[in-house]
């Protein structure tokens, strides 16, 4: 009824016991269809040409931000015919290729500036530092010199803040956001959504290590994601939740899939799982009480064996019918 697909009862149990949720940012807490807001060119490069080059590279990468770059180029009538050599995709970092004999990089701040040691053109540091925090930033460099920053409008889902508040209300004390975006962008999103902790510029293995560490510390962990970069962390979680329009490998690995248009279904899932766990425990107590009473009455001679057998079967049938009824809200 809620559009939630669960691959087994043990995952419902894990959801009911969980105290920690790890969220990916892009496509999970933010909308799954980001758009290019602006292209800021550096070093006297033309913004449209930089967008054309970025689209030429990004069309090979199945990611929502890459799709946004390609779509923007298309809307601006920029044909991006193959100009580059073989594309090398560096997981959770970006893309490396060669254009007109020059090495081109496009990806995260960490990839370009920490790993590849790219530099900002002389005299343009102030423009770079003034880039707005409310957008995700996609950086591109040629021969290790920054040539453009593509600003991606990655709006927060309108229901994200409500989801975080509701999960806190339902007893999930530790809500974490992890993203490959810069510190500034991650901080801005985390403050608006209301998560307890956030981590920026993380790699897929960092997400997985965090999940493993939380489990080692005795926590039951839910991981929520939609992209290829989340696959490793999803495989380590006690319960892995994927967004229905996310990457195919993510949906395959995940234990649970929720509708893409309403992530508050995670709260609904917690509600149903807790209700289910409460019902199981309640049924167990009722069965033990009824059977113990029937045995005692039989031993004392108050009831004949035929009556105790009849009452035992009747109570079993009654509890089975009751268990088929809808689980009520647990507000």
N, C-alpha and C positions, 0 to 999 in steps of 0.2 A: 504493500500500500504506500510505502514511503519511497519506493524506488531504490532501496538499499539491497545490495546483493552480498550475502555472507556465505563463505565457503565451508563453514563448519561451526558446530556448537561451541567448541573450545575457544573460538575467537570472541564469541559473545561473553564467555566467562572472563576472558582477559580484559575486555572492555569494561566489565562491571568492577573488576579489581583494580584497574589502572589508576595511578595517581600522577602520571606525567604524560604530556602530549608534546610531541615535537612537530612543528609545522615548517614546511618549506614556504618561502614567500611567494615567488612568482607563479601565478596560476592557481595558487591555493588560497592564501589570504588576499591576494590581488586578483584582478580579473584575468581570465585565460586568453584574452585577445587584446594585448597591448598595442599601442600605436606610436609611431614616430611623431614627436612633438616638434623637434627642430634638429638641424645639423649645424654644429659649430665647427667651422674649419679653422685650421691653424697653418701658419707658414705660407700665407698668400694662396692657398689652395681654394678652388671653387667648391662651395658646398654641394652643388648638384653633382659635380663630378665625383666627389667623395661618396655621396649617396649611391651613385651608379656603381662605383667600385665595391662598396660594402655589400650591395645587393648581389653583385656577381659572385662574391664569396659566400654569402649567407644562404643563397638558394640551395646549397648542398647540405644544410644543417637543419634537421627536423626539430625546431624549437620555436616556441611562441614568439620570442623576441626576434629571431631570425626571420620568421614569417612576416613580422611587422615591418622590417626593413625592406624586404622584397616587395611587399604590398605598397609601401610608400613610393618606391621607385616606379612601380607600375602606374600608380595614380598620377605621378608627375611626368609620365610619358618617357621615362628613362630606360632605354633598352640596355640590358647588361649582358651582351654577348660574351662568350667565353674568351677572356683575355689572359687568364692565368694558367699556370701549370697545375699539376696534381695538388689537390687540397688535402692538408693534413689537419684532422680534427683532434685537438688536445682536450680531453675530457674535463669539463667544468672550468676550462680556461678560455678557449676560443679557437681560432682558425689560423693556420699558417699556410702561405702560398707564395708564389713568385709571379710578379706582373712586370712585363717589359724588362726582365732580368733583375728586378729589385724585389727584395724580401718584404712581404706585406703581412702584418699581424692585425687581427681584430679580435677583441675579447674584453675580459675584465681588467680592472685597474691592477689587481694583483699580478695577472699574467703579463701585462705590458711593462709595468714599472718595477715590479719586484723580481719576477723571473727573467724577463728579457732585457731589463735595464734600459728601457726606452727613455727618451728625454723630451722635455717641452721646449719648443723653439725659443730662442733668446728673446726676451722682452715681452713674452706672452704669458708669463706666469700669473699675472693679475687676472687676465681673462679666464684662465684655467681655474683659478681658485674661486672665481665668482659664479661658476656653473651652479644652477639651482639644485637644491637638495631633494626637491619633491619628485624628481624624475630619476629613473634608472639610467646609468651611463654606460654606453658601449664605446670603447676606445679603439681607434685605428691608427696604426703607425706604418710608415714606409722607411726601410733602412734604419730602424730604431729611433725615428723621430716622429713625434705625434703629428698627425695631419688632420684628425677630426675626432670630435666626440659627438655621438648620436644620442640625443635625449629621448628616452622612451617613456611615454606616458603609460604608467602601469598602475591604474587607479585601484585603491583598496576596495575590495568587495563591500557593498553597503551592509552586508550581514556579518562581517568579520568581527566587529566590536561586540555585537550582540552575542555571537557564538562564544567568544572568550569569556564574557560576563556570565553566560549560562553555564559553561563548563566549570567555572569557579564555584558557581552556586551548587552544582552537582558533585562537588567534592574533589575535583581535579586541582590539586594545589600548585602544580608546577607546569606552566605552559611556556614553551620555548619556541622561538622563531630562529631558523637558521637559513642563511642566504649567501650566495656568492657575490652579492652586491657590496658596494663600498660601505664603510662605517657610517658615513653621513646619511646615506639613503636608508640603511637598515635602522638606524636610530630614529629617523623621522617616521617610518612605518610602524615600528614597535611602539612608539609613544602614542600613536593614534589608535592602534588596535588594542593595546592594554595588556600585552603578554608580560610575563614575569621576568623573562630573560631573553636576550637576543645575541646571536653571534653573526658577524659579518665576514665576507671574503673567505668562506669555508669551502673546502673541497668535498667531493662525495665521500672519500674515506674519513674525513673529519666528522661528517654527520654519523657515519656508521660507528666510529669509535665512541662518539658521545652516547649513542644508544646503548652500546655494549657496556660502557662505564656505568650508566644509570642502572642497568639491570644488575651489574655486579654489586652495586650499592644497595640492592634490595628493592628497587622500584619496578613497577610494571609499566611498560612504556608503549604508548601508541605513537606511530609515525604516520604523518599525513603528507602526501606529495603527489605530483602529477608528471614529473619529467624523468628522463633517463638518468639524470644526475642523482635522483632520489632512490634509485633501484637498490643500491647496496644497503642503505640505511633501512629501507622497507624490509629487506630480507632478514635483518637482525632484530626487528621489533617484535614484541609479544603479540601485537595486533597491527597489521599494516593496512592503511586505508588509502585508496587511490581515487582520484577524481575521474569521473566516467569519460571525459573527453581528453584525458592525458595520454601519454605515450603508451603504445601497445605493450611494451615490455613491463611497464609499471603496473598496468592492469593485470598482467599475467602473474607477476610476483605477489601482488597485494592479496590479502586475505579477505578484504571487504572493499566494495566499490560503492561510492555515493554519487548522487546526481550532480552534474557540473553547475547547475543553475541555483543550487541552494546548499551551501556547506553547513547550514545550521542542522542538517540531517545528522551531523556528527553528534550533536546534543541529543537528538531523538534516539540515536543508536545507544548512547549512554543510558538514556532513560529506559529504553526497552530492555537492555541488558541487565540493568539493576533490578528492574521489575521481575524479569525472568529468574534471576538469582534468588530474589526474595521469595518468589512463588515456590521454587524448588525446595528451599529451606523450610518454608511453611508446610508444604506437603509432607516433607520428611517427618516433621514434628507431629503432624496430625496422624500419619500412618502409625508411628511408634506408639502414640498415646492410645489410639483405637485398638490396635492389636494387643498391646499390653493389657488393656482393660478386658478384652475378650478372653485372653488366656487366663487371667485371674478369675473371671466369672465362671469359666469352664472348670478350672481346677477346684473351685469352692463348691461346685455343683449347682450354682444358681441358674446356669443356662445349660441345656443339653447340647451335645456336639453339633446336631443339625442346625440349631439356632445360631451358634457361634460361627459356623461355616457360612450360613446365609448372611449374617451381619457383616462378616469379613468381606465377602464378595460384593455386597451392596455398597460398603464404604469405599472399596476400590473403584467401583464403577462411578460413584458420585464424585470422587476426587479426580478421576480421569475426565469426566464431563466438565468439571469446574476448570481444569487445566487448559481446556480448549477455548475458554472465554478470553476476550481481549485483556491485555495487561493495561491497567489504568495508569494515568499519569502519576508521577511521583514528586510533584512540585512540593 
